[in-house]
Amino acid sequence: MESQVQPKLIIHGGAGSSLHGKGGLEAVRRSLHTVIEEVYSLLLCKATASEAVVHGCQMLEDNPRFNAGTGSVLQSDGQIRMSASLMDGALGRFSGVINISRVKNPIELAQFLQNSPDRVLSDFGSAELAREMQLPSYNALTDLRLQEWIQERQDNFKSAMAGVVAEPELVETSNAGRGTIGVVALDASGRLAAGTSTGGKGFERIGRVSDSAMPAGNYATSNAGVSCTGIGEDIIDECLAPRIVVRVTDGMSLKEAMQRSFGEAHQNQRDLGAIALDASGAIAWGKTSEILLAAYHDGEKIGDTLEWTSNELIGYC
Protein backbone atom coordinates (compact mmCIF):
# COMPACT_ATOMS: atom_id res chain seq x y z
CA MET A 1 0.00 0.00 0.00
CA GLU A 2 1.31 3.43 -0.96
CA SER A 3 2.23 5.47 2.08
CA GLN A 4 0.63 8.90 2.41
CA VAL A 5 2.50 12.10 3.21
CA GLN A 6 1.32 15.56 4.17
CA PRO A 7 1.04 17.63 0.97
CA LYS A 8 3.05 20.86 0.81
CA LEU A 9 2.77 23.78 -1.56
CA ILE A 10 4.65 26.99 -2.36
CA ILE A 11 3.98 29.56 -5.11
CA HIS A 12 5.47 32.83 -6.27
CA GLY A 13 4.38 35.84 -8.31
CA GLY A 14 7.78 37.34 -9.02
CA ALA A 15 10.63 39.14 -7.31
CA GLY A 16 11.98 42.65 -7.54
CA SER A 17 11.83 46.01 -5.83
CA SER A 18 9.70 46.89 -2.84
CA LEU A 19 5.93 46.96 -2.74
CA HIS A 20 4.62 50.17 -1.34
CA GLY A 21 1.16 51.01 -0.05
CA LYS A 22 -0.65 48.72 2.38
CA GLY A 23 -3.58 48.33 0.04
CA GLY A 24 -1.24 47.07 -2.65
CA LEU A 25 0.41 44.58 -0.35
CA GLU A 26 -2.92 43.24 0.87
CA ALA A 27 -4.20 42.90 -2.70
CA VAL A 28 -1.18 40.81 -3.67
CA ARG A 29 -1.59 38.76 -0.50
CA ARG A 30 -5.23 38.02 -1.31
CA SER A 31 -4.29 36.97 -4.83
CA LEU A 32 -1.57 34.58 -3.67
CA HIS A 33 -3.56 33.15 -0.75
CA THR A 34 -6.57 32.48 -3.01
CA VAL A 35 -4.35 30.33 -5.24
CA ILE A 36 -2.82 28.53 -2.24
CA GLU A 37 -6.24 27.70 -0.78
CA GLU A 38 -7.66 26.30 -4.02
CA VAL A 39 -4.59 24.34 -5.08
CA TYR A 40 -3.94 22.93 -1.61
CA SER A 41 -7.53 21.66 -1.50
CA LEU A 42 -6.80 19.77 -4.74
CA LEU A 43 -3.75 18.18 -3.14
CA LEU A 44 -5.88 17.09 -0.17
CA CYS A 45 -8.26 15.49 -2.69
CA LYS A 46 -5.35 13.40 -4.03
CA ALA A 47 -4.44 15.49 -7.08
CA THR A 48 -0.95 14.68 -8.34
CA ALA A 49 1.83 17.20 -7.87
CA SER A 50 1.85 17.93 -11.62
CA GLU A 51 -1.91 18.47 -11.72
CA ALA A 52 -1.70 20.84 -8.77
CA VAL A 53 1.20 22.75 -10.31
CA VAL A 54 -0.59 23.20 -13.62
CA HIS A 55 -3.78 24.40 -11.91
CA GLY A 56 -1.86 26.85 -9.75
CA CYS A 57 0.03 28.20 -12.75
CA GLN A 58 -3.24 28.62 -14.66
CA MET A 59 -4.72 30.65 -11.80
CA LEU A 60 -1.65 32.88 -11.62
CA GLU A 61 -1.54 33.25 -15.42
CA ASP A 62 -5.20 34.33 -15.37
CA ASN A 63 -4.56 37.05 -12.77
CA PRO A 64 -3.55 40.28 -14.57
CA ARG A 65 -1.67 41.34 -11.44
CA PHE A 66 1.22 39.09 -12.44
CA ASN A 67 3.51 38.98 -15.47
CA ALA A 68 2.38 35.69 -17.03
CA GLY A 69 -0.57 34.85 -19.23
CA THR A 70 -3.06 37.72 -18.99
CA GLY A 71 -1.09 40.80 -17.95
CA SER A 72 2.15 39.71 -19.60
CA VAL A 73 4.56 42.49 -20.47
CA LEU A 74 5.21 43.63 -24.03
CA GLN A 75 8.50 43.08 -25.82
CA SER A 76 10.39 45.78 -27.72
CA ASP A 77 8.16 45.45 -30.79
CA GLY A 78 4.96 45.72 -28.76
CA GLN A 79 4.12 42.02 -28.94
CA ILE A 80 3.47 39.57 -26.11
CA ARG A 81 5.52 36.37 -26.16
CA MET A 82 5.19 34.01 -23.21
CA SER A 83 7.21 31.04 -22.00
CA ALA A 84 6.38 28.26 -19.56
CA SER A 85 7.69 24.92 -18.39
CA LEU A 86 6.64 21.97 -16.27
CA MET A 87 8.85 19.35 -14.67
CA ASP A 88 7.41 16.20 -13.13
CA GLY A 89 9.95 15.13 -10.52
CA ALA A 90 8.59 11.59 -10.23
CA LEU A 91 9.10 11.03 -13.95
CA GLY A 92 12.20 13.21 -14.23
CA ARG A 93 10.56 14.83 -17.24
CA PHE A 94 10.85 18.47 -18.39
CA SER A 95 8.63 20.13 -21.01
CA GLY A 96 8.08 23.69 -22.12
CA VAL A 97 7.18 26.31 -24.69
CA ILE A 98 9.23 29.35 -25.66
CA ASN A 99 7.82 32.69 -26.89
CA ILE A 100 4.26 31.52 -27.51
CA SER A 101 1.67 34.15 -28.45
CA ARG A 102 -2.12 34.39 -28.39
CA VAL A 103 -2.91 31.63 -25.92
CA LYS A 104 -4.45 32.07 -22.49
CA ASN A 105 -2.41 29.54 -20.54
CA PRO A 106 1.08 28.63 -21.78
CA ILE A 107 1.40 26.08 -18.96
CA GLU A 108 -1.28 23.97 -20.71
CA LEU A 109 1.01 23.50 -23.70
CA ALA A 110 3.89 22.53 -21.40
CA GLN A 111 1.58 19.99 -19.76
CA PHE A 112 0.56 18.54 -23.14
CA LEU A 113 4.22 18.15 -24.11
CA GLN A 114 4.94 15.99 -21.06
CA ASN A 115 3.80 13.00 -23.13
CA SER A 116 5.41 14.09 -26.39
CA PRO A 117 8.72 12.83 -27.84
CA ASP A 118 9.53 16.51 -28.54
CA ARG A 119 9.19 18.23 -25.21
CA VAL A 120 10.44 21.83 -25.70
CA LEU A 121 9.07 23.90 -28.58
CA SER A 122 10.00 27.41 -29.70
CA ASP A 123 7.68 30.06 -31.15
CA PHE A 124 6.62 28.50 -34.47
CA GLY A 125 6.36 25.01 -33.03
CA SER A 126 4.41 26.29 -30.04
CA ALA A 127 1.96 28.11 -32.32
CA GLU A 128 1.47 24.96 -34.39
CA LEU A 129 0.88 22.94 -31.21
CA ALA A 130 -1.75 25.44 -30.05
CA ARG A 131 -3.55 24.92 -33.36
CA GLU A 132 -3.31 21.15 -33.00
CA MET A 133 -4.77 21.42 -29.49
CA GLN A 134 -7.52 23.65 -30.93
CA LEU A 135 -6.86 26.29 -28.29
CA PRO A 136 -8.86 29.47 -28.96
CA SER A 137 -6.88 32.56 -29.91
CA TYR A 138 -6.52 34.81 -26.88
CA ASN A 139 -5.27 38.36 -26.41
CA ALA A 140 -3.34 38.61 -23.13
CA LEU A 141 -2.88 42.38 -23.41
CA THR A 142 -4.07 44.66 -20.61
CA ASP A 143 -4.47 48.43 -20.81
CA LEU A 144 -1.87 48.92 -18.10
CA ARG A 145 0.76 46.89 -19.94
CA LEU A 146 0.03 48.79 -23.15
CA GLN A 147 0.43 52.14 -21.39
CA GLU A 148 3.63 50.89 -19.79
CA TRP A 149 5.02 50.02 -23.24
CA ILE A 150 3.93 53.34 -24.76
CA GLN A 151 5.67 55.21 -21.94
CA GLU A 152 8.83 53.20 -22.41
CA ARG A 153 8.72 53.75 -26.17
CA GLN A 154 8.62 57.48 -25.55
CA ASP A 155 11.62 57.08 -23.26
CA ASN A 156 13.41 55.03 -25.95
CA PHE A 157 13.22 51.83 -23.86
CA LYS A 158 15.70 52.98 -21.24
CA SER A 159 14.26 50.70 -18.55
CA ALA A 160 15.97 47.36 -18.20
CA MET A 161 12.64 45.57 -17.80
CA ALA A 162 8.97 46.01 -17.04
CA GLY A 163 7.20 45.94 -13.68
CA VAL A 164 7.09 43.00 -11.31
CA VAL A 165 3.32 43.28 -10.87
CA ALA A 166 0.79 44.95 -13.13
CA GLU A 167 -0.55 47.47 -10.64
CA PRO A 168 0.67 51.08 -10.80
CA GLU A 169 0.53 51.56 -7.03
CA LEU A 170 2.62 48.44 -6.54
CA VAL A 171 5.52 49.16 -8.85
CA GLU A 172 8.56 51.23 -8.12
CA THR A 173 9.31 53.41 -11.13
CA SER A 174 12.94 52.35 -11.40
CA ASN A 175 14.35 48.87 -11.94
CA ALA A 176 11.19 47.10 -10.86
CA GLY A 177 11.06 44.02 -13.05
CA ARG A 178 11.68 40.30 -12.60
CA GLY A 179 8.08 39.20 -13.05
CA THR A 180 7.41 35.47 -13.27
CA ILE A 181 4.98 33.05 -11.63
CA GLY A 182 5.79 29.61 -10.28
CA VAL A 183 4.38 26.69 -8.31
CA VAL A 184 6.11 23.79 -6.55
CA ALA A 185 4.03 20.99 -5.02
CA LEU A 186 4.53 17.82 -2.97
CA ASP A 187 1.51 15.54 -3.25
CA ALA A 188 0.07 12.94 -0.87
CA SER A 189 2.06 10.19 -2.59
CA GLY A 190 5.34 12.02 -2.07
CA ARG A 191 5.74 13.15 -5.68
CA LEU A 192 7.22 16.55 -6.52
CA ALA A 193 6.63 18.85 -9.49
CA ALA A 194 7.52 22.41 -10.44
CA GLY A 195 6.04 24.82 -12.98
CA THR A 196 7.08 28.31 -14.07
CA SER A 197 5.51 30.79 -16.49
CA THR A 198 6.39 34.31 -17.62
CA GLY A 199 5.71 37.08 -20.09
CA GLY A 200 9.43 37.85 -20.15
CA LYS A 201 11.27 40.86 -18.76
CA GLY A 202 9.60 43.38 -21.04
CA PHE A 203 11.04 45.56 -23.81
CA GLU A 204 13.54 42.80 -24.63
CA ARG A 205 15.10 41.99 -27.99
CA ILE A 206 12.86 39.81 -30.17
CA GLY A 207 13.80 36.15 -29.80
CA ARG A 208 15.23 36.43 -26.29
CA VAL A 209 14.65 33.21 -24.35
CA SER A 210 13.60 33.24 -20.71
CA ASP A 211 15.01 30.99 -18.00
CA SER A 212 11.39 29.97 -17.27
CA ALA A 213 11.45 27.62 -20.25
CA MET A 214 14.79 26.08 -19.22
CA PRO A 215 15.78 23.69 -16.44
CA ALA A 216 17.94 26.59 -15.14
CA GLY A 217 14.75 28.27 -13.90
CA ASN A 218 12.47 25.29 -13.29
CA TYR A 219 13.64 21.87 -12.14
CA ALA A 220 12.39 18.94 -10.08
CA THR A 221 13.38 15.37 -9.29
CA SER A 222 12.16 12.86 -6.72
CA ASN A 223 14.36 14.70 -4.20
CA ALA A 224 13.46 18.38 -4.60
CA GLY A 225 11.69 20.91 -6.81
CA VAL A 226 12.57 24.57 -7.51
CA SER A 227 10.95 27.43 -9.41
CA CYS A 228 12.99 30.61 -9.97
CA THR A 229 12.19 34.25 -10.62
CA GLY A 230 14.25 37.36 -11.20
CA ILE A 231 16.55 38.39 -14.01
CA GLY A 232 16.53 35.40 -16.34
CA GLU A 233 20.10 35.87 -17.50
CA ASP A 234 21.29 35.81 -13.87
CA ILE A 235 19.32 32.64 -13.19
CA ILE A 236 20.78 30.99 -16.29
CA ASP A 237 24.31 32.03 -15.34
CA GLU A 238 23.86 30.45 -11.90
CA CYS A 239 21.94 27.45 -13.31
CA LEU A 240 20.05 28.02 -10.09
CA ALA A 241 17.23 25.46 -9.95
CA PRO A 242 19.34 22.40 -10.87
CA ARG A 243 22.16 23.61 -8.62
CA ILE A 244 19.85 23.55 -5.60
CA VAL A 245 18.23 20.23 -6.54
CA VAL A 246 21.54 18.48 -7.20
CA ARG A 247 22.88 19.62 -3.84
CA VAL A 248 19.84 18.12 -2.11
CA THR A 249 20.30 14.92 -4.10
CA ASP A 250 23.95 14.80 -3.03
CA GLY A 251 23.03 14.92 0.63
CA MET A 252 22.62 18.55 1.65
CA SER A 253 19.46 19.56 3.48
CA LEU A 254 17.21 21.89 1.49
CA LYS A 255 18.13 24.70 3.89
CA GLU A 256 21.85 24.10 3.34
CA ALA A 257 21.45 23.85 -0.43
CA MET A 258 19.50 27.11 -0.58
CA GLN A 259 21.94 28.87 1.74
CA ARG A 260 24.97 27.79 -0.30
CA SER A 261 23.35 28.58 -3.64
CA PHE A 262 22.04 32.00 -2.65
CA GLY A 263 25.33 32.86 -0.98
CA GLU A 264 27.05 32.20 -4.29
CA ALA A 265 24.42 34.16 -6.22
CA HIS A 266 24.81 37.11 -3.85
CA GLN A 267 28.58 36.99 -4.17
CA ASN A 268 28.17 36.97 -7.96
CA GLN A 269 25.85 40.01 -7.71
CA ARG A 270 22.88 38.21 -9.23
CA ASP A 271 19.32 39.51 -8.95
CA LEU A 272 16.96 36.58 -8.44
CA GLY A 273 14.68 34.57 -6.19
CA ALA A 274 13.44 30.99 -5.84
CA ILE A 275 10.94 28.78 -4.06
CA ALA A 276 11.63 25.14 -3.20
CA LEU A 277 10.30 21.95 -1.63
CA ASP A 278 12.03 18.66 -0.87
CA ALA A 279 10.70 15.13 -0.55
CA SER A 280 10.64 15.36 3.25
CA GLY A 281 8.22 18.29 3.06
CA ALA A 282 10.72 21.03 3.91
CA ILE A 283 9.75 24.41 2.41
CA ALA A 284 12.29 27.10 1.51
CA TRP A 285 12.53 30.40 -0.32
CA GLY A 286 15.34 32.78 -1.13
CA LYS A 287 16.09 36.13 -2.74
CA THR A 288 18.92 38.48 -3.54
CA SER A 289 16.40 41.11 -4.71
CA GLU A 290 14.47 43.37 -2.34
CA ILE A 291 11.23 41.39 -2.33
CA LEU A 292 9.88 37.96 -3.17
CA LEU A 293 6.15 37.58 -3.78
CA ALA A 294 5.69 34.07 -2.41
CA ALA A 295 3.12 32.18 -0.33
CA TYR A 296 3.02 28.63 0.99
CA HIS A 297 0.96 26.02 2.85
CA ASP A 298 2.89 23.96 5.38
CA GLY A 299 0.08 21.50 6.03
CA GLU A 300 -1.36 23.51 8.89
CA LYS A 301 -1.48 27.13 7.80
CA ILE A 302 -0.75 29.59 5.01
CA GLY A 303 2.24 31.91 5.22
CA ASP A 304 3.90 34.35 2.84
CA THR A 305 7.07 36.35 2.26
CA LEU A 306 5.51 39.72 1.37
CA GLU A 307 6.80 41.44 4.50
CA TRP A 308 10.08 39.56 4.67
CA THR A 309 12.57 42.36 5.24
CA SER A 310 15.35 40.33 6.85
CA ASN A 311 18.84 40.62 5.43
CA GLU A 312 18.97 36.83 5.41
CA LEU A 313 19.14 35.38 1.90
CA ILE A 314 16.80 32.47 2.62
CA GLY A 315 13.82 31.49 4.72
CA TYR A 316 12.42 28.04 5.48
CA CYS A 317 9.92 26.04 7.48
C-alpha positions as CSV (number, residue, x, y, z in Angstrom):
1,M,0.0,0.0,0.0
2,E,1.3,3.4,-1.0
3,S,2.2,5.5,2.1
4,Q,0.6,8.9,2.4
5,V,2.5,12.1,3.2
6,Q,1.3,15.6,4.2
7,P,1.0,17.6,1.0
8,K,3.0,20.9,0.8
9,L,2.8,23.8,-1.6
10,I,4.6,27.0,-2.4
11,I,4.0,29.6,-5.1
12,H,5.5,32.8,-6.3
13,G,4.4,35.8,-8.3
14,G,7.8,37.3,-9.0
15,A,10.6,39.1,-7.3
16,G,12.0,42.6,-7.5
17,S,11.8,46.0,-5.8
18,S,9.7,46.9,-2.8
19,L,5.9,47.0,-2.7
20,H,4.6,50.2,-1.3
21,G,1.2,51.0,0.0
22,K,-0.6,48.7,2.4
23,G,-3.6,48.3,0.0
24,G,-1.2,47.1,-2.7
25,L,0.4,44.6,-0.3
26,E,-2.9,43.2,0.9
27,A,-4.2,42.9,-2.7
28,V,-1.2,40.8,-3.7
29,R,-1.6,38.8,-0.5
30,R,-5.2,38.0,-1.3
31,S,-4.3,37.0,-4.8
32,L,-1.6,34.6,-3.7
33,H,-3.6,33.2,-0.8
34,T,-6.6,32.5,-3.0
35,V,-4.4,30.3,-5.2
36,I,-2.8,28.5,-2.2
37,E,-6.2,27.7,-0.8
38,E,-7.7,26.3,-4.0
39,V,-4.6,24.3,-5.1
40,Y,-3.9,22.9,-1.6
41,S,-7.5,21.7,-1.5
42,L,-6.8,19.8,-4.7
43,L,-3.7,18.2,-3.1
44,L,-5.9,17.1,-0.2
45,C,-8.3,15.5,-2.7
46,K,-5.3,13.4,-4.0
47,A,-4.4,15.5,-7.1
48,T,-0.9,14.7,-8.3
49,A,1.8,17.2,-7.9
50,S,1.8,17.9,-11.6
51,E,-1.9,18.5,-11.7
52,A,-1.7,20.8,-8.8
53,V,1.2,22.7,-10.3
54,V,-0.6,23.2,-13.6
55,H,-3.8,24.4,-11.9
56,G,-1.9,26.9,-9.8
57,C,0.0,28.2,-12.8
58,Q,-3.2,28.6,-14.7
59,M,-4.7,30.7,-11.8
60,L,-1.7,32.9,-11.6
61,E,-1.5,33.3,-15.4
62,D,-5.2,34.3,-15.4
63,N,-4.6,37.1,-12.8
64,P,-3.6,40.3,-14.6
65,R,-1.7,41.3,-11.4
66,F,1.2,39.1,-12.4
67,N,3.5,39.0,-15.5
68,A,2.4,35.7,-17.0
69,G,-0.6,34.8,-19.2
70,T,-3.1,37.7,-19.0
71,G,-1.1,40.8,-17.9
72,S,2.2,39.7,-19.6
73,V,4.6,42.5,-20.5
74,L,5.2,43.6,-24.0
75,Q,8.5,43.1,-25.8
76,S,10.4,45.8,-27.7
77,D,8.2,45.4,-30.8
78,G,5.0,45.7,-28.8
79,Q,4.1,42.0,-28.9
80,I,3.5,39.6,-26.1
81,R,5.5,36.4,-26.2
82,M,5.2,34.0,-23.2
83,S,7.2,31.0,-22.0
84,A,6.4,28.3,-19.6
85,S,7.7,24.9,-18.4
86,L,6.6,22.0,-16.3
87,M,8.8,19.3,-14.7
88,D,7.4,16.2,-13.1
89,G,10.0,15.1,-10.5
90,A,8.6,11.6,-10.2
91,L,9.1,11.0,-14.0
92,G,12.2,13.2,-14.2
93,R,10.6,14.8,-17.2
94,F,10.9,18.5,-18.4
95,S,8.6,20.1,-21.0
96,G,8.1,23.7,-22.1
97,V,7.2,26.3,-24.7
98,I,9.2,29.4,-25.7
99,N,7.8,32.7,-26.9
100,I,4.3,31.5,-27.5
101,S,1.7,34.1,-28.5
102,R,-2.1,34.4,-28.4
103,V,-2.9,31.6,-25.9
104,K,-4.4,32.1,-22.5
105,N,-2.4,29.5,-20.5
106,P,1.1,28.6,-21.8
107,I,1.4,26.1,-19.0
108,E,-1.3,24.0,-20.7
109,L,1.0,23.5,-23.7
110,A,3.9,22.5,-21.4
111,Q,1.6,20.0,-19.8
112,F,0.6,18.5,-23.1
113,L,4.2,18.2,-24.1
114,Q,4.9,16.0,-21.1
115,N,3.8,13.0,-23.1
116,S,5.4,14.1,-26.4
117,P,8.7,12.8,-27.8
118,D,9.5,16.5,-28.5
119,R,9.2,18.2,-25.2
120,V,10.4,21.8,-25.7
121,L,9.1,23.9,-28.6
122,S,10.0,27.4,-29.7
123,D,7.7,30.1,-31.2
124,F,6.6,28.5,-34.5
125,G,6.4,25.0,-33.0
126,S,4.4,26.3,-30.0
127,A,2.0,28.1,-32.3
128,E,1.5,25.0,-34.4
129,L,0.9,22.9,-31.2
130,A,-1.8,25.4,-30.0
131,R,-3.6,24.9,-33.4
132,E,-3.3,21.1,-33.0
133,M,-4.8,21.4,-29.5
134,Q,-7.5,23.7,-30.9
135,L,-6.9,26.3,-28.3
136,P,-8.9,29.5,-29.0
137,S,-6.9,32.6,-29.9
138,Y,-6.5,34.8,-26.9
139,N,-5.3,38.4,-26.4
140,A,-3.3,38.6,-23.1
141,L,-2.9,42.4,-23.4
142,T,-4.1,44.7,-20.6
143,D,-4.5,48.4,-20.8
144,L,-1.9,48.9,-18.1
145,R,0.8,46.9,-19.9
146,L,0.0,48.8,-23.1
147,Q,0.4,52.1,-21.4
148,E,3.6,50.9,-19.8
149,W,5.0,50.0,-23.2
150,I,3.9,53.3,-24.8
151,Q,5.7,55.2,-21.9
152,E,8.8,53.2,-22.4
153,R,8.7,53.7,-26.2
154,Q,8.6,57.5,-25.5
155,D,11.6,57.1,-23.3
156,N,13.4,55.0,-26.0
157,F,13.2,51.8,-23.9
158,K,15.7,53.0,-21.2
159,S,14.3,50.7,-18.5
160,A,16.0,47.4,-18.2
161,M,12.6,45.6,-17.8
162,A,9.0,46.0,-17.0
163,G,7.2,45.9,-13.7
164,V,7.1,43.0,-11.3
165,V,3.3,43.3,-10.9
166,A,0.8,45.0,-13.1
167,E,-0.6,47.5,-10.6
168,P,0.7,51.1,-10.8
169,E,0.5,51.6,-7.0
170,L,2.6,48.4,-6.5
171,V,5.5,49.2,-8.9
172,E,8.6,51.2,-8.1
173,T,9.3,53.4,-11.1
174,S,12.9,52.3,-11.4
175,N,14.3,48.9,-11.9
176,A,11.2,47.1,-10.9
177,G,11.1,44.0,-13.0
178,R,11.7,40.3,-12.6
179,G,8.1,39.2,-13.0
180,T,7.4,35.5,-13.3
181,I,5.0,33.0,-11.6
182,G,5.8,29.6,-10.3
183,V,4.4,26.7,-8.3
184,V,6.1,23.8,-6.5
185,A,4.0,21.0,-5.0
186,L,4.5,17.8,-3.0
187,D,1.5,15.5,-3.3
188,A,0.1,12.9,-0.9
189,S,2.1,10.2,-2.6
190,G,5.3,12.0,-2.1
191,R,5.7,13.1,-5.7
192,L,7.2,16.6,-6.5
193,A,6.6,18.8,-9.5
194,A,7.5,22.4,-10.4
195,G,6.0,24.8,-13.0
196,T,7.1,28.3,-14.1
197,S,5.5,30.8,-16.5
198,T,6.4,34.3,-17.6
199,G,5.7,37.1,-20.1
200,G,9.4,37.9,-20.1
201,K,11.3,40.9,-18.8
202,G,9.6,43.4,-21.0
203,F,11.0,45.6,-23.8
204,E,13.5,42.8,-24.6
205,R,15.1,42.0,-28.0
206,I,12.9,39.8,-30.2
207,G,13.8,36.1,-29.8
208,R,15.2,36.4,-26.3
209,V,14.7,33.2,-24.4
210,S,13.6,33.2,-20.7
211,D,15.0,31.0,-18.0
212,S,11.4,30.0,-17.3
213,A,11.4,27.6,-20.2
214,M,14.8,26.1,-19.2
215,P,15.8,23.7,-16.4
216,A,17.9,26.6,-15.1
217,G,14.8,28.3,-13.9
218,N,12.5,25.3,-13.3
219,Y,13.6,21.9,-12.1
220,A,12.4,18.9,-10.1
221,T,13.4,15.4,-9.3
222,S,12.2,12.9,-6.7
223,N,14.4,14.7,-4.2
224,A,13.5,18.4,-4.6
225,G,11.7,20.9,-6.8
226,V,12.6,24.6,-7.5
227,S,11.0,27.4,-9.4
228,C,13.0,30.6,-10.0
229,T,12.2,34.2,-10.6
230,G,14.2,37.4,-11.2
231,I,16.5,38.4,-14.0
232,G,16.5,35.4,-16.3
233,E,20.1,35.9,-17.5
234,D,21.3,35.8,-13.9
235,I,19.3,32.6,-13.2
236,I,20.8,31.0,-16.3
237,D,24.3,32.0,-15.3
238,E,23.9,30.4,-11.9
239,C,21.9,27.4,-13.3
240,L,20.0,28.0,-10.1
241,A,17.2,25.5,-10.0
242,P,19.3,22.4,-10.9
243,R,22.2,23.6,-8.6
244,I,19.8,23.5,-5.6
245,V,18.2,20.2,-6.5
246,V,21.5,18.5,-7.2
247,R,22.9,19.6,-3.8
248,V,19.8,18.1,-2.1
249,T,20.3,14.9,-4.1
250,D,23.9,14.8,-3.0
251,G,23.0,14.9,0.6
252,M,22.6,18.5,1.7
253,S,19.5,19.6,3.5
254,L,17.2,21.9,1.5
255,K,18.1,24.7,3.9
256,E,21.8,24.1,3.3
257,A,21.4,23.8,-0.4
258,M,19.5,27.1,-0.6
259,Q,21.9,28.9,1.7
260,R,25.0,27.8,-0.3
261,S,23.4,28.6,-3.6
262,F,22.0,32.0,-2.6
263,G,25.3,32.9,-1.0
264,E,27.0,32.2,-4.3
265,A,24.4,34.2,-6.2
266,H,24.8,37.1,-3.8
267,Q,28.6,37.0,-4.2
268,N,28.2,37.0,-8.0
269,Q,25.9,40.0,-7.7
270,R,22.9,38.2,-9.2
271,D,19.3,39.5,-8.9
272,L,17.0,36.6,-8.4
273,G,14.7,34.6,-6.2
274,A,13.4,31.0,-5.8
275,I,10.9,28.8,-4.1
276,A,11.6,25.1,-3.2
277,L,10.3,21.9,-1.6
278,D,12.0,18.7,-0.9
279,A,10.7,15.1,-0.5
280,S,10.6,15.4,3.3
281,G,8.2,18.3,3.1
282,A,10.7,21.0,3.9
283,I,9.7,24.4,2.4
284,A,12.3,27.1,1.5
285,W,12.5,30.4,-0.3
286,G,15.3,32.8,-1.1
287,K,16.1,36.1,-2.7
288,T,18.9,38.5,-3.5
289,S,16.4,41.1,-4.7
290,E,14.5,43.4,-2.3
291,I,11.2,41.4,-2.3
292,L,9.9,38.0,-3.2
293,L,6.2,37.6,-3.8
294,A,5.7,34.1,-2.4
295,A,3.1,32.2,-0.3
296,Y,3.0,28.6,1.0
297,H,1.0,26.0,2.8
298,D,2.9,24.0,5.4
299,G,0.1,21.5,6.0
300,E,-1.4,23.5,8.9
301,K,-1.5,27.1,7.8
302,I,-0.8,29.6,5.0
303,G,2.2,31.9,5.2
304,D,3.9,34.3,2.8
305,T,7.1,36.4,2.3
306,L,5.5,39.7,1.4
307,E,6.8,41.4,4.5
308,W,10.1,39.6,4.7
309,T,12.6,42.4,5.2
310,S,15.3,40.3,6.9
311,N,18.8,40.6,5.4
312,E,19.0,36.8,5.4
313,L,19.1,35.4,1.9
314,I,16.8,32.5,2.6
315,G,13.8,31.5,4.7
316,Y,12.4,28.0,5.5
317,C,9.9,26.0,7.5
